[in-house]
């Protein structure tokens, strides 16, 4: 019974134990990368869904009337909007 448990789980004739270990490590890296990409994809799809909901909410209200920035007429502070008066000598 003990001999059966000590047998290698993967049997591949012509491959050394080091080669098999390297191959398994490579597969581990690929699976980890794949799992990370799947998680990133799920996160991005969630963000995209939120963006689509926001776009839908904005587009249902319509764009009627005058469209402008909330700052009317300019977002700059008033002291930057006026031209400096030349000093009289």
Secondary structure, DSSP 4 states (H G I P E B T S, - for coil): -HHHHHS-SS--TT--HHHHHHHHHHHHHHHHHHHHHHHHHHHHHHHHHHHHHHHHHHHHH---S----SSSS-SS-HHHHSPPPPPP-
